[in-house]
Amino acid sequence: MKRTIISLVFAVIVAALNNDASAQIQKGNLMVGGDLGNLNWGMESKGTTSLTFNPKVGWFIQDGLVVGIDASLGFVHVGDGGANTFSYGLGGFGRYYITDDKIEVIKRTKFFFEANAGIQGQNQSKGGADTNGLGFGFGPGFTYFLTDNVGLEASVKYNGVVGFGSEAYQNNLILNVGFQIYLPGKAMKNKVKSDFSK
């Protein structure tokens, strides 16, 4: 157990010292993090306050391609007795990073395209619009690697929900910002273990 913990710590250190941002999007690595979107804090009595949180975890099934699960929770409050909106979702996502270095506009950045699908809903209080059913989203984004294991990202996603309720379809366009942590995969851990056993 002690050797496994030491190997894992060593693998994270090795990955952190690696200067190539592409190393973090290699097959077998793990991506953990989340996005914040729809940020709005109303400062007056009739102002609107809103926030959407989207945690996710994914595995790189090949270089530059990650698939995983994500969730979403969102809330919109309109001041002075206005209607409140609650949104939720659980499903899967896929993200493809463009690995061509010629596309890299700023050093240590990677562009990506992400799509998701799953169960989602948007419900509004006071008899407002409700839609619960199949949710989907897609859009481009980019990651700037603050360190070799931590990426600051921004994306624009079109989100839609189609299903049952007072409205059959709702959609929106959201700007998201977030952080992702890139952890070395099993192949890296096995290499470190073999190096320690020599």
Backbone torsions as a table, in degrees:
resi	resn	phi	psi	omega
1	MET	NA	-44.5	-179.2
2	LYS	-62.1	-40.9	179.5
3	ARG	-64.7	-37.8	178.7
4	THR	-64.0	-43.8	179.7
5	ILE	-64.3	-43.4	179.0
6	ILE	-63.0	-41.7	179.2
7	SER	-62.7	-41.9	179.5
8	LEU	-64.5	-44.9	178.6
9	VAL	-61.4	-43.3	179.3
10	PHE	-62.7	-40.6	179.7
11	ALA	-62.8	-40.4	178.0
12	VAL	-65.7	-40.1	178.9
13	ILE	-64.9	-44.2	178.5
14	VAL	-59.6	-44.1	179.3
15	ALA	-64.6	-36.7	-179.5
16	ALA	-68.5	-29.8	179.4
17	LEU	-82.8	-11.5	-179.6
18	ASN	-71.2	128.5	-176.7
19	ASN	-88.5	-4.9	-177.0
20	ASP	-95.4	113.2	-179.1
21	ALA	-63.3	-24.3	179.4
22	SER	-66.1	-23.3	-179.4
23	ALA	-63.3	-26.1	-177.1
24	GLN	-79.5	-14.1	180.0
25	ILE	-110.9	33.5	179.0
26	GLN	-89.5	156.6	179.2
27	LYS	-53.9	135.1	177.7
28	GLY	96.1	-16.9	-180.0
29	ASN	-75.4	164.1	-178.1
30	LEU	-117.0	139.5	177.1
31	MET	-120.3	125.5	-179.2
32	VAL	-132.4	133.8	177.8
33	GLY	170.9	-151.4	-179.6
34	GLY	-174.6	169.0	-179.3
35	ASP	-123.8	151.0	169.3
36	LEU	-115.8	137.5	179.3
37	GLY	-145.0	173.2	177.5
38	ASN	54.9	39.0	-177.0
39	LEU	-75.9	124.1	179.2
40	ASN	-158.3	124.3	176.4
41	TRP	-120.0	108.1	179.5
42	GLY	-72.2	127.1	-176.9
43	MET	-97.1	-8.5	178.3
44	GLU	-112.4	170.8	-173.5
45	SER	-62.0	-32.6	179.3
46	LYS	-96.8	10.0	-176.9
47	GLY	-70.1	162.9	179.9
48	THR	-107.1	133.5	175.0
49	THR	-115.8	129.2	-178.1
50	SER	-148.7	152.8	179.4
51	LEU	-160.7	138.1	173.0
52	THR	-126.0	131.2	179.4
53	PHE	-118.2	132.2	-174.1
54	ASN	-132.4	84.4	176.5
55	PRO	-75.5	150.8	179.9
56	LYS	-153.6	154.2	173.2
57	VAL	-139.1	135.3	-176.9
58	GLY	-144.5	160.4	179.9
59	TRP	-121.8	136.8	177.3
60	PHE	-79.5	111.0	-179.4
61	ILE	-87.1	-16.2	169.1
62	GLN	-157.8	168.0	-178.7
63	ASP	-56.1	123.8	176.8
64	GLY	83.0	-4.8	-178.0
65	LEU	-122.3	116.7	-179.4
66	VAL	-118.6	139.0	173.3
67	VAL	-127.7	151.5	-179.2
68	GLY	-176.6	-161.8	-179.3
69	ILE	-115.9	147.4	176.1
70	ASP	-142.2	160.4	177.9
71	ALA	-132.6	163.7	175.4
72	SER	-146.5	141.1	174.7
73	LEU	-134.7	131.3	-179.4
74	GLY	-141.1	152.8	-179.0
75	PHE	-146.8	135.2	174.5
76	VAL	-128.1	125.5	178.2
77	HIS	-120.7	125.2	175.9
78	VAL	-102.2	124.9	-176.0
79	GLY	-64.2	169.2	178.9
80	ASP	56.0	46.6	173.6
81	GLY	77.6	14.8	178.0
82	GLY	-71.6	172.7	-178.5
83	ALA	-73.6	144.8	174.6
84	ASN	-103.7	145.9	178.6
85	THR	-122.1	131.9	176.7
86	PHE	-118.2	133.2	177.2
87	SER	-127.5	151.5	-178.6
88	TYR	-148.2	163.2	176.6
89	GLY	-171.5	152.1	175.6
90	LEU	-150.4	128.1	-178.1
91	GLY	-174.9	-157.1	-179.3
92	GLY	-116.4	160.9	177.7
93	PHE	-141.8	159.5	172.8
94	GLY	-135.0	142.8	-179.5
95	ARG	-137.9	131.3	178.1
96	TYR	-116.0	120.9	177.0
97	TYR	-89.7	136.4	174.6
98	ILE	-80.6	115.9	-172.2
99	THR	-96.7	-2.3	179.6
100	ASP	-71.1	119.4	-178.2
101	ASP	-64.9	-19.9	178.5
102	LYS	-69.1	-22.3	179.8
103	ILE	-83.2	-15.1	-176.7
104	GLU	-68.9	103.1	-178.0
105	VAL	-74.8	-43.9	178.2
106	ILE	-117.2	139.3	179.9
107	LYS	-57.1	139.6	178.1
108	ARG	73.3	25.4	175.5
109	THR	-117.8	153.2	174.2
110	LYS	-137.8	130.5	173.9
111	PHE	-85.0	149.9	178.3
112	PHE	-145.1	164.3	172.7
113	PHE	-126.6	132.0	-176.0
114	GLU	-126.4	143.5	174.8
115	ALA	-137.5	148.1	179.2
116	ASN	-142.9	158.3	176.2
117	ALA	-154.9	150.1	179.4
118	GLY	167.8	-162.4	178.5
119	ILE	-85.5	127.3	-179.9
120	GLN	-143.5	162.2	176.6
121	GLY	-156.2	152.3	173.0
122	GLN	-134.6	119.0	-175.6
123	ASN	-127.7	131.3	-177.8
124	GLN	-113.5	138.0	179.1
125	SER	-74.0	170.4	176.1
126	LYS	60.3	40.7	174.9
127	GLY	71.9	21.7	179.7
128	GLY	-79.7	-168.5	-175.6
129	ALA	-71.5	131.1	175.7
130	ASP	-125.2	134.4	173.2
131	THR	-143.2	125.6	178.7
132	ASN	-133.4	129.7	-178.6
133	GLY	164.8	-131.9	-178.6
134	LEU	-85.6	125.6	176.1
135	GLY	-112.3	150.3	178.5
136	PHE	-150.4	158.4	177.7
137	GLY	-157.0	156.7	176.4
138	PHE	-161.1	153.5	177.6
139	GLY	167.5	168.0	-179.6
140	PRO	-90.7	165.5	175.7
141	GLY	-167.6	179.7	174.8
142	PHE	-146.1	153.7	178.0
143	THR	-118.3	131.0	171.5
144	TYR	-107.5	120.9	-177.4
145	PHE	-81.6	103.9	176.6
146	LEU	-63.4	-44.7	169.1
147	THR	-128.3	-179.0	-179.3
148	ASP	-73.7	-10.8	179.7
149	ASN	-115.8	-6.1	-177.3
150	VAL	-127.2	124.5	179.5
151	GLY	-115.8	133.2	171.4
152	LEU	-94.9	129.3	-174.7
153	GLU	-133.4	158.4	174.7
154	ALA	-138.4	143.1	178.8
155	SER	-149.9	158.5	173.5
156	VAL	-119.9	123.3	-177.5
157	LYS	-128.1	137.5	170.1
158	TYR	-89.5	126.8	179.7
159	ASN	-120.1	138.5	176.9
160	GLY	-137.2	150.1	174.8
161	VAL	-131.7	125.4	178.1
162	VAL	-124.0	134.6	-179.0
163	GLY	168.5	-136.0	-173.9
164	PHE	-105.5	157.2	178.5
165	GLY	135.2	-165.3	-179.3
166	SER	-72.7	-20.5	174.1
167	GLU	-128.5	135.5	-178.1
168	ALA	-76.4	-21.3	-175.3
169	TYR	-149.7	132.1	171.9
170	GLN	-131.1	149.0	179.1
171	ASN	-151.0	161.2	176.0
172	ASN	-159.9	166.8	177.1
173	LEU	-119.5	123.9	-173.3
174	ILE	-126.4	137.3	170.2
175	LEU	-92.2	123.8	-179.1
176	ASN	-114.0	145.6	169.2
177	VAL	-128.0	149.4	-178.5
178	GLY	-171.2	-178.3	177.4
179	PHE	-125.1	144.9	171.3
180	GLN	-130.0	142.4	175.0
181	ILE	-109.7	130.5	-177.5
182	TYR	-108.3	117.5	-176.8
183	LEU	-110.2	145.9	-179.5
184	PRO	-66.3	145.7	-177.4
185	GLY	-86.8	-172.7	-176.3
186	LYS	-61.8	-37.7	-179.3
187	ALA	-61.0	-42.3	178.7
188	MET	-65.8	-42.8	179.7
189	LYS	-63.3	-39.9	179.3
190	ASN	-65.5	-37.4	178.2
191	LYS	-64.6	-43.4	179.2
192	VAL	-63.9	-42.0	178.5
193	LYS	-61.3	-42.5	179.8
194	SER	-66.1	-35.2	177.2
195	ASP	-65.3	-37.4	-179.7
196	PHE	-71.8	-31.2	-175.3
197	SER	-79.3	-10.3	-179.5
198	LYS	-77.7	NA	NA
